Every structure is written in C-alpha cells, then in structure tokens.
C-alpha cells in the first residue's frame, strides 16, 4: 500500500518490454494506466500474461508476481473507478491530461512472491491463486474431481468468449440462416 509505482514485463510477438507505471491495488489484483498505443499494450493484446514487481528501489522488501491483464477501458468511461485510483495516486489526474490515450488495465494476479529481508522472509514466500483462495505451494496439493476442469475453463473469461458468438448467432437468425446444432457446437468449441 505504501508504493505507488510498479515495474511490469510483457512479451509480444517479438518484443519483450518492461514499463514503469502507477498502480492501485484492488484486493490482491492491480489496476494501472497504460498508453493504448504503447508497446506494453501491443504486447498485452498479443499475450495477456505478464510479470510485475513492486518495490522501493531498494532490495530489502519487495513483491513479485504474475497474472493476466484485462482492459477495463478509458478513465472517462469509468469515472468512479478512476476516482478511486486517484485517491491513492493523485498524480494520475495530471498524468491523464499530459498523456492522451491512457487506458485502465486490471491485472488478475495468479501468483505473488513476497521477500522481506528485515523479517527474514527470504527466499521468498509464494502464494498461488486457486479460484478465490490463495495457497502456499505446500497447501495446494493435487486438484481432484471436477474442480480442476472448472478452473481450467477460466469461467471469468466466458463473457469475452460468448458475446461474439451470440452476436454471430443473432445475425444468422436475422438472415434466416440460423442452425441450432451448429450454434451449439460453436458455443461449446468457443468455451
């Protein structure tokens, strides 16, 4: 909470890239502002996986992590969310005015590693996300039954997968070329 800036590493088709940006924590997930036309966003559009580190530029206490980026949208489209971000980082308002085309990005954190030399937490303690739970490696055990299959489907991404297929089905229906069987197979294949 005492930090306002993080470093983020991404990789696109051919270009790994690192950027420093303001961030705001949202639980254990992260919100940040990125240039819509910058290299970082180009990389995230190709590959939403990223790694990040939050530190005070001193290797004594730091957080490292990895996760998936999702584009939230323009700050003007999400004024309440942007206002919450500005509560922690007041500089964001001036930053938004100085750099056009900034977009809010949410990082859905999947792994967090904490190092704190003063507290003798080194090598790092690593937490892994399992749905809404955070577990140490020793606590993870093997997933059994239907739960691993459910987690593997990443159900939080269903809206992004379903909406284009539903629009396509609606257009086919409007043109009288809708086929229920093909539509069902498309939905299953898309998910």
BATIVEX-182728 format. One line per field, with one value per atom (N, C-alpha, C): residue number from 1; atom name; x, y, z. Coordinates in Angstrom, 3 decimals, padded with zeros to 6 digits. Layout:
BATIVEX-182728
num <- (NUM,...);
atome <- (CA,...);
px <- (X,...);
py <- (Y,...);
pz <- (Z,...);
end
This chain:
BATIVEX-182728
num <- (1,1,1,2,2,2,3,3,3,4,4,4,5,5,5,6,6,6,7,7,7,8,8,8,9,9,9,10,10,10,11,11,11,12,12,12,13,13,13,14,14,14,15,15,15,16,16,16,17,17,17,18,18,18,19,19,19,20,20,20,21,21,21,22,22,22,23,23,23,24,24,24,25,25,25,26,26,26,27,27,27,28,28,28,29,29,29,30,30,30,31,31,31,32,32,32,33,33,33,34,34,34,35,35,35,36,36,36,37,37,37,38,38,38,39,39,39,40,40,40,41,41,41,42,42,42,43,43,43,44,44,44,45,45,45,46,46,46,47,47,47,48,48,48,49,49,49,50,50,50,51,51,51,52,52,52,53,53,53,54,54,54,55,55,55,56,56,56,57,57,57,58,58,58,59,59,59,60,60,60,61,61,61,62,62,62,63,63,63,64,64,64,65,65,65,66,66,66,67,67,67,68,68,68,69,69,69,70,70,70,71,71,71,72,72,72,73,73,73,74,74,74,75,75,75,76,76,76,77,77,77,78,78,78,79,79,79,80,80,80,81,81,81,82,82,82,83,83,83,84,84,84,85,85,85,86,86,86,87,87,87,88,88,88,89,89,89,90,90,90,91,91,91,92,92,92,93,93,93,94,94,94,95,95,95,96,96,96,97,97,97,98,98,98,99,99,99,100,100,100,101,101,101,102,102,102,103,103,103,104,104,104,105,105,105,106,106,106,107,107,107,108,108,108,109,109,109,110,110,110,111,111,111,112,112,112,113,113,113,114,114,114,115,115,115,116,116,116,117,117,117,118,118,118,119,119,119,120,120,120,121,121,121,122,122,122,123,123,123,124,124,124,125,125,125,126,126,126,127,127,127,128,128,128,129,129,129,130,130,130,131,131,131,132,132,132,133,133,133,134,134,134,135,135,135,136,136,136,137,137,137,138,138,138,139,139,139,140,140,140,141,141,141,142,142,142,143,143,143,144,144,144,145,145,145,146,146,146,147,147,147,148,148,148,149,149,149,150,150,150,151,151,151,152,152,152,153,153,153,154,154,154,155,155,155,156,156,156,157,157,157,158,158,158,159,159,159,160,160,160,161,161,161,162,162,162,163,163,163,164,164,164,165,165,165,166,166,166,167,167,167,168,168,168,169,169,169,170,170,170,171,171,171,172,172,172,173,173,173,174,174,174,175,175,175,176,176,176,177,177,177,178,178,178,179,179,179,180,180,180,181,181,181,182,182,182,183,183,183,184,184,184,185,185,185,186,186,186,187,187,187,188,188,188,189,189,189,190,190,190,191,191,191);
atome <- (N,CA,C,N,CA,C,N,CA,C,N,CA,C,N,CA,C,N,CA,C,N,CA,C,N,CA,C,N,CA,C,N,CA,C,N,CA,C,N,CA,C,N,CA,C,N,CA,C,N,CA,C,N,CA,C,N,CA,C,N,CA,C,N,CA,C,N,CA,C,N,CA,C,N,CA,C,N,CA,C,N,CA,C,N,CA,C,N,CA,C,N,CA,C,N,CA,C,N,CA,C,N,CA,C,N,CA,C,N,CA,C,N,CA,C,N,CA,C,N,CA,C,N,CA,C,N,CA,C,N,CA,C,N,CA,C,N,CA,C,N,CA,C,N,CA,C,N,CA,C,N,CA,C,N,CA,C,N,CA,C,N,CA,C,N,CA,C,N,CA,C,N,CA,C,N,CA,C,N,CA,C,N,CA,C,N,CA,C,N,CA,C,N,CA,C,N,CA,C,N,CA,C,N,CA,C,N,CA,C,N,CA,C,N,CA,C,N,CA,C,N,CA,C,N,CA,C,N,CA,C,N,CA,C,N,CA,C,N,CA,C,N,CA,C,N,CA,C,N,CA,C,N,CA,C,N,CA,C,N,CA,C,N,CA,C,N,CA,C,N,CA,C,N,CA,C,N,CA,C,N,CA,C,N,CA,C,N,CA,C,N,CA,C,N,CA,C,N,CA,C,N,CA,C,N,CA,C,N,CA,C,N,CA,C,N,CA,C,N,CA,C,N,CA,C,N,CA,C,N,CA,C,N,CA,C,N,CA,C,N,CA,C,N,CA,C,N,CA,C,N,CA,C,N,CA,C,N,CA,C,N,CA,C,N,CA,C,N,CA,C,N,CA,C,N,CA,C,N,CA,C,N,CA,C,N,CA,C,N,CA,C,N,CA,C,N,CA,C,N,CA,C,N,CA,C,N,CA,C,N,CA,C,N,CA,C,N,CA,C,N,CA,C,N,CA,C,N,CA,C,N,CA,C,N,CA,C,N,CA,C,N,CA,C,N,CA,C,N,CA,C,N,CA,C,N,CA,C,N,CA,C,N,CA,C,N,CA,C,N,CA,C,N,CA,C,N,CA,C,N,CA,C,N,CA,C,N,CA,C,N,CA,C,N,CA,C,N,CA,C,N,CA,C,N,CA,C,N,CA,C,N,CA,C,N,CA,C,N,CA,C,N,CA,C,N,CA,C,N,CA,C,N,CA,C,N,CA,C,N,CA,C,N,CA,C,N,CA,C,N,CA,C,N,CA,C,N,CA,C,N,CA,C,N,CA,C,N,CA,C,N,CA,C,N,CA,C,N,CA,C,N,CA,C,N,CA,C,N,CA,C,N,CA,C,N,CA,C,N,CA,C,N,CA,C,N,CA,C,N,CA,C,N,CA,C,N,CA,C,N,CA,C,N,CA,C,N,CA,C,N,CA,C,N,CA,C,N,CA,C,N,CA,C,N,CA,C,N,CA,C,N,CA,C,N,CA,C,N,CA,C,N,CA,C,N,CA,C);
px <- (000.810,000.000,000.844,002.064,002.883,003.538,003.504,004.096,003.036,003.481,002.557,002.988,004.188,004.752,005.201,005.017,005.477,006.157,006.904,007.515,006.765,006.472,005.718,006.488,006.595,007.266,006.244,006.277,005.376,006.196,005.562,006.224,005.199,005.526,004.643,005.158,004.882,005.308,006.827,007.504,008.965,009.658,008.901,009.492,009.158,010.098,009.844,009.943,009.199,009.175,008.938,009.556,009.351,008.925,007.955,007.458,007.304,007.470,007.185,005.887,004.953,003.655,003.087,002.181,001.440,000.498,000.219,-000.720,-001.548,-002.667,-003.541,-003.954,-003.832,-004.240,-005.755,-006.285,-007.716,-007.802,-007.787,-007.594,-006.165,-005.988,-004.665,-004.504,-005.484,-005.347,-004.861,-004.513,-003.881,-004.564,-004.745,-005.226,-004.096,-003.934,-002.911,-003.387,-002.690,-002.966,-001.839,-002.201,-001.212,-001.585,-000.577,-000.827,-001.450,-002.590,-003.300,-002.478,-001.651,-000.875,000.591,000.900,002.279,002.654,003.942,004.469,003.882,003.679,003.131,001.748,000.863,-000.487,-000.430,000.462,000.600,000.981,001.906,002.298,001.140,000.396,-000.709,-001.838,-002.043,-003.063,-002.660,-001.372,-000.876,-000.790,-000.377,-000.164,-000.488,-001.653,-002.055,-001.289,-000.418,000.359,001.472,001.716,002.750,003.348,004.458,005.093,005.286,005.333,005.499,006.287,006.819,007.472,007.106,006.891,006.600,007.666,008.397,009.482,009.747,010.640,011.005,012.358,012.754,014.049,015.198,014.882,015.879,015.566,016.550,016.241,016.102,015.214,015.012,013.631,012.626,011.260,010.570,010.109,009.506,008.523,007.653,006.608,006.808,006.823,006.891,005.637,005.188,004.003,003.847,002.830,002.470,000.959,000.430,-001.011,-001.429,-002.709,-003.311,-003.879,-003.632,-004.147,-005.469,-006.410,-007.668,-007.870,-008.294,-008.521,-009.879,-009.893,-011.129,-011.752,-010.954,-011.448,-010.848,-011.360,-010.871,-011.307,-010.489,-010.877,-012.190,-012.451,-013.680,-014.912,-014.750,-015.852,-016.091,-015.133,-015.200,-014.807,-015.603,-015.195,-015.083,-015.953,-015.872,-014.604,-014.272,-013.055,-011.825,-011.823,-010.686,-010.556,-011.675,-011.642,-011.027,-011.367,-010.768,-009.265,-008.857,-007.425,-006.717,-007.370,-006.768,-006.685,-007.504,-007.400,-006.029,-005.512,-004.200,-003.090,-003.309,-002.280,-002.858,-002.832,-003.390,-002.732,-001.481,-000.770,-001.456,-002.345,-002.973,-003.781,-004.422,-005.225,-004.338,-003.220,-002.287,-001.657,-001.381,-000.806,-001.767,-003.056,-004.084,-004.169,-004.036,-004.096,-002.839,-001.702,-000.439,-000.244,-000.805,-000.592,-001.953,-002.294,-003.591,-003.629,-004.816,-004.998,-004.619,-004.684,-004.399,-005.623,-005.380,-006.429,-006.225,-007.328,-007.256,-007.137,-006.170,-005.941,-005.991,-006.693,-006.746,-005.838,-004.990,-004.130,-004.744,-005.183,-005.729,-004.539,-004.147,-002.934,-003.147,-002.166,-002.228,-001.184,-000.077,000.988,001.640,001.903,002.571,003.717,004.849,006.004,006.463,006.587,006.982,008.364,009.211,010.516,010.609,011.044,011.218,012.436,013.593,014.835,014.824,014.260,014.228,013.402,012.363,011.516,012.018,013.157,013.777,012.885,012.126,011.327,012.115,013.052,013.860,014.568,014.542,013.902,012.415,011.877,010.522,009.452,008.354,007.150,006.264,005.792,004.999,003.597,002.619,001.207,000.684,-000.174,-000.765,-002.270,-002.872,-004.322,-005.007,-005.988,-006.868,-008.284,-008.865,-010.193,-010.104,-010.844,-010.795,-009.844,-009.192,-008.303,-006.846,-006.023,-004.580,-003.921,-003.018,-002.411,-000.897,-000.204,001.217,001.363,002.526,002.733,002.421,002.838,002.618,001.131,000.328,-001.111,-001.896,-001.271,-002.024,-002.464,-001.557,-001.939,-002.398,-002.941,-003.444,-004.929,-005.356,-006.790,-007.392,-008.535,-009.214,-010.669,-011.269,-012.684,-012.928,-014.112,-014.469,-013.819,-013.325,-012.792,-011.637,-010.650,-009.576,-010.100,-011.098,-011.672,-012.381,-013.084,-013.773,-012.762,-011.703,-010.684,-009.971,-009.746,-009.066,-009.889,-011.200,-012.040,-011.993,-011.454,-011.345,-012.702,-013.687,-015.064,-015.210,-014.292,-014.399,-014.179,-013.650,-013.433,-014.595,-015.619,-016.738,-017.414,-017.690,-018.361,-017.585,-016.270,-015.469,-015.535,-015.703,-015.806,-017.212,-018.212,-019.591,-020.183,-019.866,-020.521,-020.348,-019.149,-019.036,-019.847,-019.897,-020.659,-022.157,-022.613,-024.031,-024.420,-023.553,-023.819,-023.886,-022.939,-022.963,-024.233,-024.672,-025.913,-027.118,-027.136,-028.255,-028.293,-027.126,-027.076,-027.537,-027.122,-027.559,-029.070,-029.594,-031.041,-031.789,-031.277,-031.916,-031.907,-030.880,-030.776,-031.426,-032.112,-032.799,-031.847,-030.608,-029.666,-029.170,-029.933,-029.547,-029.699,-028.691,-028.726,-028.414,-029.412,-029.263,-028.130,-027.976,-026.906,-025.523,-025.333,-024.036,-023.755,-024.835,-024.681,-024.236,-024.869,-024.493,-023.045,-022.639,-021.253,-020.275,-020.670,-019.826,-019.638,-020.733,-020.629,-019.721,-019.909,-019.089,-017.621,-017.388,-016.000,-015.374,-016.152,-015.627,-015.268,-016.067,-015.757,-014.607);
py <- (-001.210,000.000,001.261,001.177,002.386,002.711,001.794,002.025,002.492,003.301,003.826,003.455,002.926,002.629,001.173,000.543,-000.831,-000.969,-002.043,-002.389,-003.597,-003.558,-004.634,-005.117,-006.431,-007.021,-007.779,-007.530,-008.192,-008.732,-009.616,-010.126,-010.244,-009.666,-009.719,-010.716,-010.465,-011.388,-011.510,-010.381,-010.443,-009.559,-008.759,-007.751,-007.944,-008.407,-008.287,-006.815,-006.393,-004.978,-004.825,-003.812,-003.507,-002.049,-001.782,-000.427,-000.158,001.077,001.519,002.299,001.978,002.661,002.803,003.781,003.928,002.747,002.338,001.248,001.517,000.833,000.851,-000.590,-001.018,-002.388,-002.465,-003.598,-003.886,-005.296,-005.373,-006.682,-007.094,-008.286,-008.711,-008.577,-008.000,-007.660,-006.220,-005.789,-004.491,-003.739,-002.442,-001.550,-000.613,-000.349,000.594,001.302,002.367,003.106,002.838,002.470,002.221,002.970,003.358,004.015,003.015,003.372,002.457,002.083,003.002,002.741,002.413,002.146,001.856,000.399,000.118,-001.241,-002.218,-001.749,-002.643,-003.138,-002.236,-002.648,-003.529,-003.230,-004.089,-005.501,-005.607,-006.923,-007.617,-006.861,-007.476,-007.929,-007.234,-007.680,-009.006,-009.202,-010.459,-011.562,-011.176,-012.144,-011.452,-011.736,-011.015,-011.410,-012.421,-012.816,-011.793,-011.505,-010.532,-010.874,-010.225,-010.324,-008.903,-008.755,-007.411,-007.497,-006.354,-006.233,-004.883,-004.877,-003.663,-003.562,-002.451,-002.290,-000.814,-000.525,000.861,001.206,000.506,000.668,000.324,-000.470,-000.982,-002.466,-003.346,-004.776,-005.300,-004.686,-005.155,-005.761,-005.172,-005.680,-005.431,-006.513,-006.348,-007.479,-007.193,-008.131,-008.395,-009.653,-010.037,-010.837,-010.787,-011.552,-011.744,-012.512,-012.712,-012.825,-012.576,-012.649,-012.390,-012.119,-011.856,-010.446,-009.735,-008.374,-008.396,-007.592,-007.372,-005.864,-005.420,-003.996,-003.635,-002.651,-002.163,-001.111,-000.142,000.912,002.254,003.273,004.631,005.158,005.969,006.536,007.320,007.994,008.765,007.853,006.612,005.652,005.011,005.131,004.516,005.552,006.627,007.727,007.325,006.427,006.026,005.234,004.337,003.541,004.443,005.376,006.286,007.184,007.625,008.449,007.660,006.361,005.508,005.393,005.285,005.192,006.488,007.633,008.940,009.194,008.508,008.661,008.217,007.124,006.646,007.406,007.669,008.300,009.578,010.686,011.940,012.399,011.980,012.357,011.836,010.863,010.265,011.272,012.222,013.204,014.021,014.515,015.261,014.379,013.132,012.164,011.921,011.799,011.575,012.765,013.982,015.172,015.303,014.892,015.043,013.984,012.809,011.706,011.240,011.574,011.157,009.649,009.092,007.683,006.701,007.099,006.162,005.280,004.023,003.037,002.372,002.105,001.372,-000.114,-000.757,-002.196,-002.847,-003.973,-004.754,-005.966,-006.186,-007.369,-008.357,-009.473,-010.534,-011.369,-011.155,-011.776,-013.274,-014.052,-015.510,-016.036,-015.301,-015.737,-014.513,-014.566,-013.482,-014.054,-013.392,-013.787,-012.585,-012.758,-011.690,-011.974,-010.954,-011.029,-009.841,-010.109,-009.057,-009.455,-008.885,-009.292,-008.989,-007.845,-007.495,-008.501,-009.038,-010.034,-011.458,-011.580,-012.868,-013.736,-013.083,-013.814,-013.783,-014.692,-014.847,-016.177,-017.081,-016.847,-016.606,-016.080,-015.548,-016.580,-016.043,-016.821,-016.620,-017.708,-017.602,-018.113,-017.301,-017.658,-017.902,-018.914,-019.257,-019.100,-018.562,-018.358,-019.629,-020.050,-021.148,-020.627,-020.152,-019.544,-018.279,-018.221,-017.068,-017.282,-018.422,-018.758,-018.511,-018.215,-018.078,-019.122,-019.924,-021.036,-021.032,-021.539,-021.820,-023.076,-023.273,-024.453,-025.748,-025.784,-026.994,-027.264,-026.216,-026.361,-026.729,-026.574,-026.742,-028.176,-029.121,-030.498,-030.665,-031.805,-032.050,-031.775,-031.148,-030.957,-032.259,-032.611,-033.841,-033.532,-034.392,-034.250,-033.175,-032.575,-031.599,-030.225,-029.914,-028.572,-028.186,-029.070,-028.650,-028.339,-029.086,-028.833,-027.480,-027.163,-025.874,-024.727,-024.849,-023.798,-023.656,-024.764,-024.730,-024.007,-024.004,-023.299,-021.794,-021.322,-019.897,-019.229,-019.588,-019.116,-017.603,-016.849,-015.392,-014.823,-015.639,-015.148,-015.499,-016.198,-016.609,-015.451,-014.325,-013.246,-012.815,-012.723,-012.316,-013.356,-014.627,-015.684,-015.778,-015.616,-015.830,-014.690,-013.465,-012.323,-012.352,-012.545,-012.576,-013.726,-014.867,-015.993,-015.713,-015.067,-014.717,-013.694,-012.731,-011.734,-012.424,-013.331,-014.077,-014.897,-015.550,-016.324,-015.436,-014.255,-013.328,-012.837,-012.560,-012.124,-013.240,-014.462,-015.599,-015.783,-015.624,-015.757,-014.673,-013.461,-012.358,-012.581,-013.243,-013.514,-014.848,-015.496,-016.789,-017.901,-017.879,-018.957,-019.605,-019.427,-019.945,-021.459,-022.142,-023.593,-023.872,-024.353,-024.571,-025.518,-026.596,-027.562,-026.949,-026.245,-025.587,-024.511,-023.801,-022.764,-023.385,-024.496,-025.179,-025.667,-026.250,-026.697,-025.526,-024.392,-023.199,-022.729,-022.700,-022.287,-023.218,-024.517,-025.491,-025.349,-025.245,-025.098,-023.802,-022.720,-021.427,-021.426,-022.045,-022.116,-023.063);
pz <- (000.000,000.000,000.000,000.546,000.606,-000.736,-001.687,-003.003,-003.987,-004.963,-005.967,-007.379,-007.534,-008.842,-008.882,-010.030,-010.205,-011.559,-011.711,-012.989,-013.536,-014.845,-015.476,-016.704,-016.848,-018.003,-018.841,-020.156,-021.092,-022.247,-023.018,-024.219,-025.324,-026.476,-027.634,-028.643,-029.904,-030.952,-031.004,-030.905,-030.990,-029.963,-029.236,-028.372,-026.905,-026.073,-024.644,-024.271,-023.239,-022.904,-021.418,-020.822,-019.412,-019.302,-018.431,-018.249,-016.751,-016.369,-015.009,-015.059,-014.163,-014.200,-012.788,-012.644,-011.398,-011.256,-010.023,-009.810,-008.560,-008.489,-007.318,-007.063,-005.826,-005.506,-005.386,-005.791,-005.672,-005.107,-003.775,-003.151,-003.474,-004.035,-004.471,-005.980,-006.635,-008.048,-008.146,-009.359,-009.550,-010.688,-010.500,-011.554,-011.925,-013.223,-013.661,-014.921,-015.289,-016.519,-017.498,-018.737,-019.773,-021.038,-021.818,-023.097,-024.056,-024.627,-025.509,-026.736,-027.223,-028.435,-028.136,-026.868,-026.494,-026.702,-026.558,-026.738,-025.724,-024.485,-023.460,-023.855,-024.297,-024.711,-025.946,-026.878,-028.063,-027.631,-026.678,-026.181,-025.476,-024.643,-023.898,-024.819,-025.932,-026.888,-027.528,-027.700,-028.273,-027.217,-026.013,-024.937,-023.612,-023.005,-021.790,-020.529,-020.615,-019.435,-019.190,-017.919,-017.580,-016.233,-015.947,-014.632,-014.122,-012.796,-012.227,-010.937,-010.546,-009.252,-008.652,-007.355,-006.604,-005.526,-005.538,-004.564,-004.339,-003.418,-003.100,-003.702,-004.740,-005.395,-004.453,-003.435,-002.501,-002.335,-002.496,-002.429,-001.000,-000.218,001.152,001.344,000.713,000.839,-000.497,-001.130,-002.445,-002.719,-003.664,-004.084,-005.564,-005.929,-007.328,-007.630,-008.871,-009.206,-010.691,-011.025,-012.422,-012.495,-013.686,-013.843,-015.272,-015.429,-016.733,-016.752,-017.833,-017.988,-018.738,-018.263,-018.973,-019.092,-020.262,-020.486,-019.891,-019.008,-018.399,-019.310,-019.757,-020.646,-020.306,-020.944,-020.728,-019.362,-018.712,-017.411,-017.480,-018.607,-018.757,-018.762,-019.195,-019.227,-017.864,-016.957,-015.624,-014.573,-014.439,-013.548,-012.079,-011.595,-010.182,-009.924,-010.834,-010.692,-010.769,-011.721,-011.853,-010.625,-010.068,-008.851,-007.695,-007.584,-006.544,-006.751,-008.002,-008.297,-007.898,-008.168,-007.858,-006.359,-005.560,-004.105,-003.624,-004.195,-003.793,-004.522,-005.816,-006.633,-007.243,-006.504,-007.028,-008.331,-008.568,-009.788,-011.053,-010.920,-012.098,-012.906,-012.250,-012.990,-013.924,-013.443,-014.295,-015.353,-014.983,-015.905,-017.072,-016.759,-017.772,-018.735,-018.205,-019.056,-019.921,-019.400,-020.122,-021.206,-020.999,-021.951,-022.469,-023.703,-024.241,-024.513,-024.455,-024.810,-023.724,-022.458,-021.375,-021.124,-020.841,-020.631,-019.274,-018.570,-017.305,-017.620,-016.990,-017.162,-015.789,-015.703,-014.464,-014.642,-013.661,-013.650,-012.666,-013.188,-012.351,-011.900,-010.667,-010.140,-009.940,-010.413,-010.264,-009.293,-009.150,-008.260,-007.642,-006.351,-005.637,-004.806,-004.866,-004.059,-003.258,-001.964,-001.062,-000.497,-000.511,000.146,001.093,002.319,003.320,004.149,003.806,004.462,005.952,006.363,007.788,008.582,007.981,008.658,008.407,007.749,007.421,006.527,005.653,004.666,003.372,003.276,002.076,002.187,001.254,-000.028,000.135,-000.893,-000.867,-000.490,000.018,000.272,-000.956,-001.562,-002.781,-002.537,-002.951,-002.877,-004.284,-004.425,-005.712,-005.611,-006.658,-006.669,-007.159,-006.391,-006.773,-006.650,-007.740,-007.676,-006.838,-005.732,-004.839,-003.665,-003.606,-002.492,-002.870,-001.856,-002.020,-001.140,-001.722,-001.004,-001.178,-000.156,-000.292,-001.139,-001.739,-002.588,-001.820,-000.555,000.242,000.469,000.495,000.750,-000.496,-001.655,-002.891,-003.124,-002.921,-003.182,-004.621,-004.911,-006.257,-006.299,-007.363,-007.567,-008.062,-007.506,-007.925,-008.240,-009.002,-009.315,-010.367,-010.335,-011.375,-011.191,-010.000,-009.754,-010.686,-010.944,-011.854,-013.258,-013.685,-015.007,-015.029,-013.960,-013.882,-013.876,-013.066,-013.023,-014.363,-015.059,-016.348,-017.404,-017.253,-018.236,-018.038,-016.913,-016.603,-016.785,-015.946,-016.159,-016.156,-015.541,-015.547,-016.953,-017.880,-019.251,-020.180,-019.682,-020.536,-021.262,-020.607,-021.357,-022.602,-022.496,-023.650,-024.766,-024.411,-025.411,-025.991,-025.146,-025.574,-026.394,-026.063,-026.719,-028.243,-028.789,-030.259,-030.883,-030.198,-030.743,-030.686,-029.624,-029.523,-030.586,-030.823,-031.870,-033.230,-033.494,-034.763,-034.908,-033.821,-033.858,-034.121,-033.498,-033.706,-035.154,-035.718,-037.119,-038.056,-037.772,-038.597,-038.490,-037.289,-037.091,-037.878,-037.838,-038.551,-040.064,-040.568,-042.008,-042.394,-041.448,-041.676,-042.112,-041.606,-041.896,-040.597,-039.519,-038.209,-038.175,-037.637,-037.474,-036.004,-035.258,-033.819,-033.460,-034.218,-033.941,-034.124,-035.222,-035.448,-034.411,-034.020,-032.997,-031.676,-031.280,-030.037,-030.102,-031.229,-031.387,-031.329,-031.905,-031.857,-030.421,-029.634,-028.231,-027.445,-027.617,-026.881,-027.301,-028.596,-029.092,-028.623,-028.625,-028.189,-026.717,-025.898,-024.465,-024.216);
end
